[in-house]
Amino acid sequence: VLWVLFEVLDYHLLTLISHVMIGGLAVLFLWSKAMTFIKKSPPDFPVIQISEDAAVNAARALRNDVNRALHLFREIALGHDLKKFLGVIAALWVLSEVGSCCDFLTLVYVAVLMIHTIPIL
């Protein structure tokens, strides 16, 4: 279904997410109004909030990963390790060639398939 939506009908991911959210909100709104129309109490939707601790922990974890990546990029850019520099350049070149041969959805599909099958093999 996703392949037909994205490839055949030329649908976009952001458009799909927006339309699904519009449909969900419309259904919940109509359901709530229908319950008040037939003299029943409207549905009780729980209040969903992210705690401050969870947000701070997620930000700290993301900050650590970003700092590690920036440190690695800095080391490569400063030229301390020629072998690593050439390996990154080669990997980016291969990635650009693969990206020019197929679209993003196919690339994501192949990546997910490889992530799930290579560890088993």
SULDAVEN-V624690 format. One record per helix or strand of 3 or more residues. SS is the DSSP state (H for helix, E for strand). FROM is the first residue (numbers start at 0). LEN is the number of residues. If there is no record, write none. Layout:
ss: <SS	SS>
from: <FROM	FROM>
len: <LEN	LEN>
This chain:
ss: <H	H	H	H	H>
from: <1	12	51	81	103>
len: <7	25	27	20	14>
